[in-house]
Amino acid sequence: MLAGQLQLFSQNKKSINDTFLEQLMKTKPEWFQEILAKRDSFNVQIIYTQINRNKHNRPTFTDYTFNLNPQHYFYPASTVKMPTAFLALEKLHELKSKGIDKTTTMLTDSGYNKQDVVYTQPNARDSRPTIENYIKQVFLVSDNDAFNRLYEFLGQGYIREKLKEKGYDSIVIRHRLERFLTPDQNAATNPVNFIDTSGKLIYRQPAQYNKNLYPSLNVRLGKAYYKGNVLVNEPLDFSYKNRLYLQDLKSLLQGILFPESVPVKKRFNFTKEDYNFVKHWMSAYPGESDFPNYDTTNYGDAYCKFLLFGAAKDKIPGNIRVFNKVGDAYGFLIDAAYIIDTKNNVEFMLCATISCSRDGILNGGVYDYDGLGLPFMKHIGELIYEYELKRTRKFPPDLRDFIIDYNIR
C-alpha cells in the first residue's frame, strides 16, 4: 500500500466519520449484531457518502466509513467492469477520426493461445457485436463475456496506463473473468477489427502484449480451497488477481455522476452524450432493454441491485433509482451505488463489501449469500435510506439530471 494511503487511513481512523455508521447500525441489533461482532472475519467495509446541496444545487460530499482498511484485501469481482467500461467509451474518442463509435461493429479475432473469437452477438441489434452492447450487458446483468471483450479492446497495459494517469495507481485489472488463464495469457489481448455497415474493414487494432506486468499482490485468503474436487488445506492465493479498493470504487462512481466534484485528472474524457449513456444503463433494469433482451422472469428489477433490495424479486418503486455496479465471487459481495428517491428528494452514495465464506473454504461454491451477504446489503441500504428520509436538508436536491426516459431502449 502507498505510504500516503496509510497515513490518510491512520489520520481518519478515530474521527467521527468512522463511528457514525457503527452507532447507526447499533440501533438495529436484529440486523447488524453479528455484522458488528464479526466485522473483521466477514471483512465488512462500508462508505456512506452524504450529499448536501447549496441554493444553486451544487453538491458537497461527506464520507462516513465503517471498518475501511486498504490492508484488508477483498476480491473485487465484477466491480472491475465499471472502470473498464468507462475506459472503453473514452478510448472510442481516440478512434473517432477513423469513423468508429460505440455502435460500430467490432469483431474479435484470436492471436494467442486460448483466445476467443467473436464475430456475432445474438442478443445485440442485428446480432452485431458493438462496444455499446457490451457496456449495456456489463451494467444490466454484469455479463462476464462482455467485460472480456472490453478488456481485449483496451489491452492490459492500456488499462494500467490510463488508470495511473487518472490517479488510480492502486487499481489492478490484470485478467479476464470466468476464464482460467495464466498471467502470460491475460497479458496478451486479441486483435480487433472494426467494420462498416457494408462489411468493409475500417480499422484493425493489432494484438497486444503487456510486457510491464503487475507486481504480485502477495495476498492469501481463507483457510482452505477447492482445486477441482480436491480440498487443499491452505489459503487461496490471490496474488495474481484483480484489486479495486472500496474508496476507489466510490471515487469512480462519484466522478461519473458528479464529474465537477472530482479533480480534472480523475475525470474521463466524456461528452454529454457519453455521460447520459452511462447513467442510463447503470440505472436501467434488464426489462427496460430491447437490445440486449432479457427474460424478466430471471432478470427482475432488483437483479444486480444489492444495496437496498438484496435478493428482492418484486418491482422497484418508480420513485427510486439505483446507479451502481455490483460484484460477487469467491464469497465476496460488493456494491457501489448512488441511490435517489425523486418523490422524497433523497440522494446518497453507498459502497459496501462483505465476505460470505463462513467456514473459510473458498472456490467450492458454498457461500452464505442468501443468509448473510444479501440481507446485509439490503439492510445497510435500508438503514441509510431511512436515515436520509428523516434527515433535514437546508436545500432539497434538484434531481432532474438523474431522471431518465427509459422508454429509449
Secondary structure as UniProt FT lines:
FT   HELIX           3..12
FT   TURN            13..14
FT   HELIX           16..18
FT   HELIX           20..26
FT   HELIX           29..37
FT   TURN            38..43
FT   STRAND          45..53
FT   TURN            55..56
FT   STRAND          59..66
FT   TURN            70..71
FT   HELIX           77..80
FT   HELIX           81..91
FT   HELIX           92..98
FT   TURN            102..103
FT   STRAND          105..108
FT   TURN            113..114
FT   TURN            122..123
FT   HELIX           125..127
FT   HELIX           131..141
FT   HELIX           144..154
FT   HELIX           156..165
FT   TURN            166..167
FT   TURN            169..170
FT   HELIX           183..187
FT   STRAND          188..189
FT   STRAND          192..195
FT   TURN            197..198
FT   STRAND          201..205
FT   STRAND          208..209
FT   STRAND          220..221
FT   STRAND          224..227
FT   TURN            228..229
FT   STRAND          230..232
FT   STRAND          236..237
FT   TURN            239..240
FT   HELIX           246..257
FT   HELIX           259..261
FT   HELIX           264..266
FT   HELIX           272..283
FT   HELIX           286..288
FT   TURN            290..293
FT   TURN            296..298
FT   TURN            301..304
FT   HELIX           306..309
FT   TURN            310..311
FT   TURN            318..319
FT   STRAND          320..329
FT   TURN            330..331
FT   STRAND          332..341
FT   TURN            342..345
FT   STRAND          346..355
FT   STRAND          361..362
FT   HELIX           369..373
FT   HELIX           374..390
FT   HELIX           400..402
FT   TURN            406..407
//
